[in-house]
């Protein structure tokens, strides 16, 4: 999902594409909590909606050791 998927308080995305080239677009309303989270991260660079940590960074920073 990117910033372009958020339109007028809704998240819009194409749930599936059909063989007949008639994509089905789904609109999901954002609740107040989701809106506040998106507002918090609205200044992220690029088109990403939320920050994320790569798997490599999570593994390196975790306290558990995988044998």
C-alpha positions as CSV (number, residue, x, y, z in Angstrom):
1,X,0.0,0.0,0.0
2,X,1.2,3.5,-0.8
3,X,0.0,7.0,0.0
4,X,-1.9,7.0,-3.3
5,X,-4.1,4.2,-1.9
6,X,-5.6,6.6,0.7
7,X,-8.3,8.7,-0.9
8,X,-10.8,10.9,1.1
9,X,-10.6,8.8,4.3
10,X,-10.7,5.5,2.6
11,X,-8.1,2.9,1.5
12,X,-8.7,1.9,-2.1
13,X,-7.1,-1.1,-3.6
14,X,-7.7,-3.6,-6.4
15,X,-8.6,-6.9,-4.6
16,X,-8.5,-9.0,-7.8
17,X,-8.1,-8.6,-11.5
18,X,-10.3,-10.6,-13.8
19,X,-9.6,-12.3,-17.1
20,X,-12.0,-9.8,-18.7
21,X,-9.9,-6.8,-17.6
22,X,-12.5,-5.7,-15.1
23,X,-10.6,-5.1,-11.9
24,X,-12.6,-5.0,-8.7
25,X,-11.7,-2.0,-6.5
26,X,-12.4,-2.2,-2.8
27,X,-12.9,0.9,-0.6
28,X,-12.3,0.4,3.1
29,X,-13.2,3.4,5.4
30,X,-10.4,4.4,7.9
31,X,-11.4,4.6,11.5
32,X,-10.1,7.4,13.8
33,X,-7.2,5.2,15.1
34,X,-6.1,4.4,11.6
35,X,-6.3,8.0,10.6
36,X,-4.2,9.1,13.5
37,X,-1.5,6.5,12.8
38,X,-1.4,7.7,9.1
39,X,-1.2,11.3,10.3
40,X,1.7,10.4,12.6
41,X,3.7,9.0,9.6
42,X,2.5,11.3,6.9
43,X,6.0,12.9,6.4
44,X,7.8,9.6,5.5
45,X,9.9,9.9,2.4
46,X,8.6,8.3,-0.8
47,X,5.2,6.7,-1.2
48,X,5.3,4.3,1.8
49,X,2.5,4.7,4.3
50,X,4.2,3.3,7.4
51,X,7.7,2.7,8.5
52,X,9.0,-0.9,8.4
53,X,12.0,-2.7,9.5
54,X,13.6,-5.3,7.2
55,X,13.8,-8.9,8.4
56,X,17.6,-8.6,8.6
57,X,17.4,-5.7,11.0
58,X,14.7,-7.4,13.2
59,X,16.9,-10.6,13.4
60,X,20.0,-8.6,14.4
61,X,18.2,-6.6,17.0
62,X,16.3,-9.5,18.6
63,X,17.4,-11.0,21.9
64,X,16.8,-14.5,20.9
65,X,19.3,-16.5,19.0
66,X,18.1,-19.0,16.4
67,X,20.4,-22.1,16.3
